[in-house]
Amino acid sequence: MRYRELGRSGLSVSEIGYGAWGIGASSWVGATEDESVRALHRAIDLGVNFVDTARGYGESERIVGRVVRERAGDGVHVATKVPPKNGVWPAPDGLDPAETFPGAHIRESLATSLRALGLDRVDLLQFHVWNDEWVGRGDWLETVAALKEEGRIRLFGVSINDHQPGNALELVRSGVVDAVQVIYNVFDQSPADALFPACAEHGVGVVVRVALDEGGLTGRMTAGTTFPEGDFRSRYFRGDRPAQVERRVGAITEDLGIPREEMAATALRFVLAAPAVSTVIPGMRSVRNVERNTALSDGPLLTDEQLAVLAKHRWERNFYS
């Protein structure tokens, strides 16, 4: 496993992290706690030292905390998230930060997370939505500073609204954030336009989520792919989007001259090719997922020619209509 610095925070994280949304039985169907626990243990065995969870991920915090406590000597770093008090996702313009992240709400949410995790502190506390209109407003920043001083959190970050990487540029430039979490993949390459250069300039760590486009970049999706009722992917891949994904992935593999079975590994290597990226957190609900994804860290890098091919497969989509 290779490790990278999380910006200028002083924290060294595995470049393959563990995305723990799928293990909490919240919006993904099919996860079992026993297999999730085995997968987490196997990930730590293989060098993963960064686990990302959230208050809104069902039982995820409890399961993550159980494993982290059992592996107390392995230096696992835990990141979790505070949901917006008003429950509005994503955060639109025009909201007062007192409606979304007032200080008392941040403290209460963190206390709930720490109880669920069974830990005294988290390494990275993130706001689960963000809007740059909140920079310099509200009492959230004073609360974050106090929580750091009290030793209840080590670092502060935000999870940027889906497919809106430009909505955290002012925060990054303000110097008050340690890390940002953002969607970045072969299809959505927009963070590389302005966000990544800003993060590199200001020493802000980058946590990448949805590197496999919620499964679209695994190479296994076909026009006939469906998902169980209650699984959020049934909305994400609604209508003819599975067919569109199949065609686009086919074009990628043809241009690269690789079999579809190599698409997932190629997609993760694409993310890790960006120097600004600190860690990528694919969702891993099984030991098989863990072993396949962590092996990438020791594997070959993509060539400049391969990266140039992938750059041509950027796909602008509207996810909210």
N, C-alpha and C positions, 0 to 999 in steps of 0.2 A: 504494500500500500504506500502510495506517495502522499505527502502532506504538504499543505500550503498555509500561508499566513492569512488570517481573516483580517484583511486590511492592515491597519497599524495597531490593532488591538492587543497584539502580543499573544494571541491564541493561535495555536497550530492545529489545523483540522484536517481530517482525512479528505482527500479530494472526492471520494465517494462517501457521501453521508447516507443517513437512513431517514427516508420520508415516512412518518408514522401515521399519516392520515388513514390509510387503508386498513390499519389493524384495529381501529376503534369501533368498528361496526356502526358507523354513523351514516355515511353516504355511499360506501362501497359494500357490495353484497358478496358474501362468500368467505370472509375471513373467520378463522377460529383462533381463540386465545392460545391454545396449546401450540399451534403451529407458529403463531406470531412470536411467542416467547422463544421457541427454538430458533426462529429466524433471527431475532435480535441477538441471542447468544452467539449464533454462528457469525453474524456480522462483526461482533466485537472480537471474536477469535481471529477473524481475518483482517483486523486492523482498523475497522470503522470506529471512530471516536466522536462522531457528531450525530446526534439524533434530534430531529425536528418534530415536535408535536404541537398541540394547541388545546386550549380550553374547550373549543367547539368540536373536537374530534371524538366525541363519544367517550369510550373507555380507554382511549389511547394513552392519556397521561398516566393512568393507574398502571397499565401494562408496562409502559416504558419505565416508570419509577420502580416497579418490582424488579425488573432486570438490572437496571442501573445500580440499585442497592445491592443486588447479589454480586455484581461485578465492581464493587466499590474501589478496588485497587487498580482498575484498568484505565482510569482517567477519562471516562466518557463525559463529553460535554453535552448538556441538554439545553435545547432551545424550545421555548413555548410562546404562546401568543395570547394577548388580551383581546377579546371580542369588543366591538363597539357597543357602548351602552345602549344606543338607540336601535341596535339590531339592523341597521341599514347597510346592505352589501350590494355593490361596492359603494364607496363614499362619494356622493355627488358634490358638485360645487354648492356653495351657499350654506353649508352647515357650520355651526359654531362648535369649536372643539369642546366646549362645555357640554354639548349634547352627546359627543362621541367618546372622548377620553378625559373626563374630569379626574382629578387626582384621586379622589376617594374611590372611584370605580376601578382605577388601575390597581390601587392597593388591595381592594377586595378581591379582584380577579386573581392577582398574584397569590394572595393568601389561599384561595381555593385551589389553585394549581399546585402550590407547594404541599398542601395536604394530600391531594390526589397522588402526587409524585412521591410523597414521603421524604422530601428533601428539604434542606434548610435554605437553599438558594438555587437559582438557575443561572446558567452561563450567559444566555442571551434571551432577553425579554423583548418580544416584538408586538407592535400594534398590528392587528389582523387586517386592517384597512388603512388607507392613508389618503390625504389630500394636502397638497402643498400650500393651500390657503391657511393651514393651521400653523405654519412656521411663525414663531414670534407671538403666538396668541394662546391664551389659556394657561392653566397651571400644570399641564402635563410634563413640561420640561423640568420644572422644579421638583415634581414628584419623582421623576426618573433619577435626577441627581441625588435626591435623598435616599432612594432605594439602593443606589450604588454605594453611597456613604455608609448605609446601614449593613451592607454586605449581603443583601437579599437578592441582588442581581449583579452580574459582572459587567454585562454589556447591554446596550440598547439598540434595537433595530425596528424596522417596519417591513411588513409584507405588502408590497406594492399591488394596487388593484390590478386584476387580470388584464394583461395586454395594454397597460397604460404606463410604460416605463418612464415617460417624460413627466409624470406626475410626482416624482420625488427628487427632481433635480435641485430645487431650491433647498430642500432638506439636506441633501448631500453637500451642497455648497456652503451650508450654514455651519458645518463642522460639529454638529451636536449628535450625529448618529454614527454608530460603530459599524453597522451592517445593514444591507437591504436584501430582501428576498424578492425575486422577480421571475416571471416566466420567460424562458429563453430556450429555443430549440431550432431545428432546421427550418421549420415553417415560420415561426415568429422570431425573426432575427433583429427586431427593432431595438432591443436594449443596447446593441453594439453601436447604434448611431450616436447617441449622446450620453446615455446613462453610464455605460462602462468607462468611457474616457473620463467622465466626472469622478467616478468612484476611484479610478486609478490616481487621478490628480489629488484627491482629498483624502486618500488612505482609507476608504470605506470598503469593508468586505462585501462580497457578493455571494449570496446563496441562491442557486438556481433550482427552481421547481418546474415540474411539467416538462422535463427534458425529452420525454417520449410522447408528448402530446396526448397524455391520458391513455396511451396505448396505440394511438394512431401511427406512431413511428416504430412500432415493434416489428412490422412486416407481416403481422398475422391477421390484420383486419381485411375483410372482404366486403363486397356490396351487401352480402347477406348477414353480416354480423349484427347481433342484437344483444341487449343486456337485460338483466332481470328487472322487474318492477321495483322501484325504490332506489335503484342504482343511478347515481347522478349522470353516469355516462350515457344513459338512455336519452338524456336531454342534450348533452354535449354533442353526441353524434346522431342528432335527430335528422329526419328527412333523408336526403340522399347523400349526407356527408360521409357515411362509410364507403359509398361508391367513389366519391371524390378522393378520399384518402387512398383507397386501393389504387386508383389511377396514378395519383401523384407519387406514391411510394414506388410503384412500378417504374415510373419515369426516372426516379432517383437511382434505383438499383441498376437500371439499364445504363444510365449515363456513367455510373461508377464501375460497372462491370462486376457487380457482386451479387450473390444470391440473396433472396429476401431474408434468409435466416441470419444474415449479418447486419440487417438494418438497425436493430436496437443497439448493438455495440457501436456501430458507426455514428448513430445519433448521439450517444453519450460522449464519444470521443470528440465530436464536433463541439459540444458544449465545453469540454475541458481544454480545447484548443485556444479558448479565449483567455489571455493572460489575466484579465481582471477577475475571473471567476475563482472563488476560494474553494467552493465545494458544490457538488450537485447532489440532490436528495431524491433519487428515484424511489417511488413507493415499492416496498419489498414485503410481501406477505407470506413468503415461503422460503425455506432454506435454498431451494433451487434458484429463486430470484436472487438471493444474496450472493450465492457462489458465482453465478453468471455475471452479475454487475461488478462485484469487487475485483474479479479477475482482470477487468479492463485497466485497472490502475497499473498493472505490471506489463500491459500489452503494448504493442506498437502505436505510435502516434500517427495521425493522419498527415499525409503529405500536403504541400502547398497546392498541388494540382487537385487533390481530392477536395480540399477546402474551397477552392475556386469553383468546382462543380457544384458543391452543396450551396454555395452562396447564391447560385442562380435559381434555387428552388424555394426561395422565400414566398410565402403565401399569405396575402392580406385577406383576413376573414372578419366578418361581423358576427361575434358570438352572442349578441344580445337581441337578435331578431330572428 
